[in-house]
Amino acid sequence: MPLSARQRQTILWLTVALALAVLLVALGHVLAPFIAAAILAYVLEPAVRWLDSHRVPRVLATFITMLAAIFVTLAIVLILVPIIEQEVRVMRVRLPELAASITGTLLPWLREHVGLDLPLDAASLRAWFSERLTGSQGDWAGALFSYARSGWGAALQIAGMVFLVPVVLFFVLLDWEQMVGLVKELIPPRWREPTMAIAAEVDVLLGRYLRGQGKVMLVLAAFYSIGLLIAGFKLWLPIGVLTGLLVAIPYLGFALGLSFALIDGMLQLGVVHGLAAVAIVYSAGQMLESLWLTPRLVGISIGLHPLAVIFALLAFGSLFGFVGVLLALPLAAIFAVGLRHLRSAYRDSEFFLRDQ
């Protein structure tokens, strides 16, 4: 049976859409700076629109908004980089001692209470750590250069993040309304109204997420800083701020802050005292975030199952690298909206409802 003209057109455009999807996946690392710039433009566009409504020229409004965003980003980087450098420096010097201390405390306890005799020697363990840490004395610039040389994808990602994102962001902010209008015109008229309804739902969702996540980060930074101060940490402020800011990266950020706190606590307060202090502060912080802060400030309506969050981190990280990890949660929330509507359409379809 020959296909009708309408069926042939449908197959043609489905083939084009599939080819574009394959191309987007293949160019994931190249597209990462453009996706990051588009999401940043979405975040910053209300500020540009507000300045524009107060008779500030669009070009000047875009420049002012980008300058403020760059200033905030540099401030965060200037906070995080010295903290990480200081922690790495302390680890290089004192981690062998910490390993020997843990071994001297843990091995006798395992031997006495569990009956497990591990063939570990504190002196050889200290020597092993010293050898490994001494061999990794390269500075951050050298490590970054080595990472860039490891492949064109990594090099393009670094260059894109540093140079390309601000350029793309400027032009996207400048022509935001025209670009949105162009995308709207490409939607078939029969699908335009439901598509714009979904876009409005996504807009509300992302706005709630971004505002709420910012508040969660600030509250947790204050909580962890105060908790570590009470516990007696010398680096209470930098580690607390680091942990709060890295909450934006699900699981990974918390794990990094927890690792720094554990190392610093055991080095400064001793193995048992440090472990107990960190366990109390960080357990309380996790309960505060999951039971009160996230439901109240972010909202349960955009909550994702932990398995969905882990899958999003792995999937978007694989497609777009480190940028994908940073953007995994908002992108997963957008996909969740689409999947909800797809599920509703499927359950209302004749295919699902017919008896046979």
C-alpha positions as CSV (number, residue, x, y, z in Angstrom):
1,M,0.0,0.0,0.0
2,P,1.6,3.3,-1.1
3,L,2.2,6.0,1.5
4,S,0.2,9.2,1.4
5,A,1.8,12.6,1.0
6,R,1.2,13.3,4.7
7,Q,2.7,10.0,5.8
8,R,5.8,10.7,3.7
9,Q,6.2,14.2,5.2
10,T,5.9,12.7,8.7
11,I,8.5,10.1,8.0
12,L,10.8,12.7,6.5
13,W,10.6,15.1,9.4
14,L,11.0,12.3,11.9
15,T,14.1,11.2,10.1
16,V,15.5,14.8,10.2
17,A,14.7,15.0,13.9
18,L,16.5,11.7,14.6
19,A,19.5,12.8,12.6
20,L,19.7,16.1,14.5
21,A,19.4,14.2,17.8
22,V,22.3,11.9,16.8
23,L,24.3,14.9,15.8
24,L,23.7,16.6,19.1
25,V,24.8,13.6,21.0
26,A,28.0,13.2,18.9
27,L,28.8,16.9,19.4
28,G,28.1,16.9,23.1
29,H,31.4,18.3,24.3
30,V,31.4,21.0,21.6
31,L,27.8,22.0,22.4
32,A,28.4,22.1,26.2
33,P,29.6,25.8,26.2
34,F,26.5,26.8,24.1
35,I,24.1,24.9,26.5
36,A,25.8,26.5,29.5
37,A,25.6,29.9,27.9
38,A,21.9,29.4,27.1
39,I,21.1,28.4,30.7
40,L,23.1,31.3,32.1
41,A,21.2,33.6,29.7
42,Y,17.9,32.2,31.0
43,V,19.0,33.0,34.5
44,L,20.3,36.5,33.8
45,E,17.7,37.6,31.3
46,P,15.2,38.9,33.9
47,A,17.9,41.3,35.1
48,V,18.5,42.5,31.6
49,R,14.8,42.9,31.0
50,W,14.5,44.9,34.2
51,L,17.2,47.3,33.2
52,D,15.8,47.5,29.7
53,S,12.4,48.5,31.2
54,H,14.1,51.3,33.1
55,R,15.4,52.9,29.8
56,V,18.8,51.3,29.9
57,P,19.9,50.4,26.3
58,R,19.8,46.7,25.7
59,V,23.5,46.5,24.9
60,L,24.5,48.3,28.1
61,A,22.0,46.3,30.2
62,T,23.5,43.1,28.9
63,F,27.1,44.3,29.6
64,I,26.2,45.4,33.2
65,T,24.4,42.1,33.9
66,M,27.3,40.0,32.6
67,L,29.8,42.1,34.5
68,A,27.9,41.5,37.8
69,A,27.7,37.8,37.0
70,I,31.4,37.6,36.3
71,F,32.2,39.4,39.5
72,V,30.1,37.0,41.5
73,T,31.7,34.0,39.8
74,L,35.2,35.3,40.4
75,A,34.3,35.9,44.0
76,I,33.2,32.3,44.4
77,V,36.3,31.0,42.6
78,L,38.6,33.1,44.8
79,I,36.8,31.5,47.9
80,L,37.0,27.9,46.7
81,V,40.5,27.7,45.1
82,P,42.5,28.8,48.1
83,I,40.5,26.4,50.3
84,I,41.2,23.4,48.0
85,E,44.9,24.4,47.6
86,Q,45.3,24.7,51.4
87,E,43.6,21.4,52.0
88,V,45.8,19.6,49.4
89,R,48.9,21.2,50.9
90,V,48.0,20.0,54.3
91,M,47.1,16.5,53.0
92,R,50.5,16.2,51.3
93,V,52.3,17.1,54.5
94,R,50.3,15.3,57.2
95,L,48.3,12.5,55.4
96,P,51.1,10.0,56.0
97,E,50.9,10.8,59.8
98,L,47.1,10.5,59.7
99,A,47.3,7.1,57.9
100,A,49.8,5.8,60.5
101,S,47.6,7.1,63.3
102,I,44.4,5.5,61.9
103,T,46.4,2.2,61.4
104,G,47.7,2.4,65.0
105,T,44.1,2.9,66.3
106,L,42.1,0.7,63.9
107,L,44.2,-2.4,63.6
108,P,44.4,-3.1,67.4
109,W,40.7,-2.6,67.7
110,L,40.0,-5.0,64.7
111,R,42.4,-7.5,66.1
112,E,40.9,-7.4,69.6
113,H,37.2,-7.1,68.9
114,V,36.7,-8.7,65.5
115,G,39.6,-11.1,65.4
116,L,40.8,-9.7,62.1
117,D,44.6,-9.4,61.8
118,L,45.4,-7.3,58.7
119,P,49.0,-7.4,57.4
120,L,49.5,-3.7,57.4
121,D,52.6,-1.9,58.8
122,A,52.3,1.7,59.9
123,A,55.9,2.6,58.8
124,S,55.4,1.1,55.3
125,L,52.0,2.7,54.9
126,R,53.5,6.1,55.9
127,A,56.3,5.6,53.4
128,W,53.8,4.6,50.6
129,F,51.7,7.8,51.2
130,S,54.9,10.0,51.2
131,E,56.1,8.5,47.9
132,R,52.7,8.9,46.2
133,L,52.1,12.5,47.5
134,T,55.6,13.6,46.7
135,G,55.2,12.4,43.1
136,S,52.1,14.5,42.6
137,Q,53.6,17.9,43.4
138,G,52.6,19.5,40.0
139,D,50.8,22.7,40.2
140,W,47.2,23.2,39.0
141,A,48.3,24.8,35.8
142,G,50.4,21.8,34.9
143,A,47.5,19.5,35.7
144,L,45.1,21.5,33.6
145,F,47.5,21.5,30.7
146,S,48.0,17.8,31.0
147,Y,44.2,17.3,31.0
148,A,43.9,19.5,27.9
149,R,46.5,17.5,26.1
150,S,44.7,14.2,26.9
151,G,42.2,14.8,24.1
152,W,40.6,17.3,21.8
153,G,37.3,17.0,23.7
154,A,38.9,18.0,26.9
155,A,40.8,20.9,25.3
156,L,37.6,22.2,23.6
157,Q,35.7,22.0,26.8
158,I,38.3,24.0,28.7
159,A,38.6,26.6,26.0
160,G,34.8,26.8,25.7
161,M,34.3,27.3,29.4
162,V,36.9,30.0,29.7
163,F,36.5,31.9,26.4
164,L,33.5,30.9,24.5
165,V,30.8,30.9,27.2
166,P,31.0,34.7,27.9
167,V,31.0,35.5,24.1
168,V,28.0,33.3,23.4
169,L,26.3,34.5,26.6
170,F,26.6,38.1,25.5
171,F,25.0,37.5,22.1
172,V,22.2,35.3,23.5
173,L,21.3,37.9,26.1
174,L,21.4,40.6,23.5
175,D,19.0,38.8,21.1
176,W,17.1,36.8,23.6
177,E,13.6,37.9,22.6
178,Q,14.3,37.4,18.9
179,M,15.7,33.9,19.5
180,V,12.7,32.9,21.6
181,G,10.4,34.3,18.9
182,L,12.2,32.4,16.2
183,V,11.9,29.1,18.2
184,K,8.2,29.8,18.7
185,E,7.6,30.3,15.0
186,L,9.2,26.9,14.2
187,I,6.5,25.1,16.3
188,P,3.6,23.9,14.2
189,P,0.5,26.0,14.9
190,R,-1.5,23.0,16.1
191,W,1.2,22.2,18.7
192,R,2.0,25.8,19.7
193,E,-0.5,26.3,22.5
194,P,0.3,23.0,24.4
195,T,4.1,23.6,23.8
196,M,4.0,27.1,25.3
197,A,2.0,25.7,28.2
198,I,4.8,23.2,28.9
199,A,7.4,25.9,28.5
200,A,5.5,28.1,31.0
201,E,5.5,25.1,33.5
202,V,9.2,24.6,32.9
203,D,9.8,28.3,33.5
204,V,8.1,28.2,36.8
205,L,9.9,25.0,37.8
206,L,13.4,26.4,37.0
207,G,12.7,29.7,38.6
208,R,11.6,28.0,41.8
209,Y,14.6,25.7,41.6
210,L,17.2,28.4,41.1
211,R,15.9,30.7,43.7
212,G,15.4,27.9,46.2
213,Q,18.8,26.3,45.6
214,G,20.6,29.6,46.1
215,K,18.9,30.0,49.5
216,V,19.7,26.4,50.4
217,M,23.4,27.0,49.6
218,L,23.6,30.2,51.8
219,V,21.8,28.6,54.8
220,L,24.0,25.4,54.6
221,A,27.2,27.4,54.3
222,A,26.2,29.3,57.5
223,F,25.2,26.1,59.2
224,Y,28.3,24.1,58.4
225,S,30.6,27.0,59.3
226,I,28.9,27.5,62.7
227,G,28.9,23.8,63.4
228,L,32.5,23.4,62.6
229,L,33.4,26.4,64.7
230,I,31.6,25.0,67.7
231,A,33.4,21.6,67.1
232,G,36.8,23.4,67.3
233,F,37.9,23.5,63.7
234,K,40.5,26.1,62.8
235,L,39.4,26.1,59.1
236,W,35.7,26.3,60.1
237,L,34.8,29.2,57.8
238,P,36.5,28.0,54.5
239,I,35.3,24.4,54.9
240,G,31.8,25.4,55.9
241,V,31.5,27.8,52.9
242,L,33.0,25.3,50.6
243,T,30.5,22.6,51.6
244,G,27.5,25.0,51.3
245,L,28.4,26.2,47.9
246,L,29.1,22.7,46.5
247,V,25.7,21.6,47.5
248,A,24.7,22.7,44.0
249,I,26.4,19.6,42.7
250,P,24.3,16.7,44.1
251,Y,26.2,14.1,46.1
252,L,29.6,15.0,44.6
253,G,29.7,18.4,46.2
254,F,28.7,17.1,49.6
255,A,31.2,14.3,49.4
256,L,34.1,16.7,48.6
257,G,33.2,19.0,51.5
258,L,32.8,16.0,53.8
259,S,36.2,14.6,52.7
260,F,38.0,17.9,53.5
261,A,36.2,18.1,56.9
262,L,37.2,14.6,57.8
263,I,40.8,15.0,56.9
264,D,41.1,18.4,58.7
265,G,39.2,17.1,61.7
266,M,41.3,14.0,62.2
267,L,44.5,15.9,61.6
268,Q,43.6,18.7,64.1
269,L,41.4,17.0,66.7
270,G,42.6,13.4,66.5
271,V,41.0,10.4,64.7
272,V,38.2,9.6,67.1
273,H,37.3,13.2,68.1
274,G,37.5,14.4,64.5
275,L,35.3,11.5,63.1
276,A,32.7,12.1,65.8
277,A,32.6,15.9,65.3
278,V,32.3,15.6,61.5
279,A,29.7,12.8,61.8
280,I,27.5,15.0,64.1
281,V,27.8,18.2,62.1
282,Y,27.3,16.7,58.6
283,S,24.6,14.3,59.7
284,A,22.7,17.2,61.1
285,G,23.3,19.2,58.0
286,Q,22.0,16.4,55.7
287,M,18.8,16.1,57.9
288,L,18.3,19.9,57.8
289,E,18.7,20.0,54.0
290,S,16.5,16.9,53.2
291,L,13.8,17.3,55.8
292,W,13.3,21.1,56.0
293,L,15.4,23.3,53.6
294,T,14.8,21.5,50.3
295,P,11.0,20.9,50.8
296,R,10.4,24.5,52.0
297,L,12.8,26.5,49.8
298,V,13.1,24.4,46.6
299,G,9.7,22.7,46.8
300,I,8.7,19.0,46.6
301,S,7.1,19.5,43.2
302,I,10.5,19.4,41.5
303,G,11.9,16.7,43.7
304,L,13.6,13.9,41.8
305,H,14.1,10.3,43.1
306,P,17.7,9.7,44.2
307,L,18.1,7.1,41.5
308,A,16.9,9.7,38.9
309,V,19.5,12.2,40.2
310,I,22.3,9.6,40.0
311,F,21.3,8.7,36.5
312,A,21.1,12.4,35.5
313,L,24.6,13.0,36.8
314,L,26.0,10.1,34.9
315,A,24.1,10.7,31.7
316,F,24.7,14.4,31.4
317,G,28.2,14.1,32.6
318,S,28.9,11.5,29.9
319,L,27.3,13.7,27.2
320,F,28.6,17.1,28.2
321,G,31.5,16.5,30.6
322,F,31.9,18.6,33.8
323,V,29.4,21.2,32.5
324,G,26.8,18.4,32.2
325,V,27.4,17.5,35.9
326,L,26.8,21.1,37.0
327,L,23.6,21.3,34.8
328,A,22.4,17.8,35.5
329,L,19.7,18.7,38.1
330,P,17.9,21.5,36.2
331,L,18.1,19.6,32.9
332,A,16.7,16.5,34.7
333,A,13.9,18.6,36.1
334,I,13.0,19.9,32.5
335,F,13.0,16.3,31.2
336,A,10.8,15.3,34.2
337,V,8.2,17.8,33.0
338,G,8.3,16.5,29.5
339,L,8.0,12.9,30.7
340,R,5.0,13.7,32.9
341,H,3.2,15.2,29.9
342,L,4.2,12.3,27.7
343,R,2.9,9.8,30.3
344,S,-0.4,11.7,30.4
345,A,-0.7,11.7,26.6
346,Y,0.1,8.0,26.5
347,R,-2.6,7.1,29.1
348,D,-5.2,9.2,27.2
349,S,-4.3,7.7,23.8
350,E,-6.4,5.2,21.9
351,F,-3.5,2.8,22.0
352,F,-3.6,2.6,25.8
353,L,-7.4,2.7,26.2
354,R,-8.7,0.3,23.6
355,D,-9.8,-3.1,24.8
356,Q,-8.1,-5.2,22.1
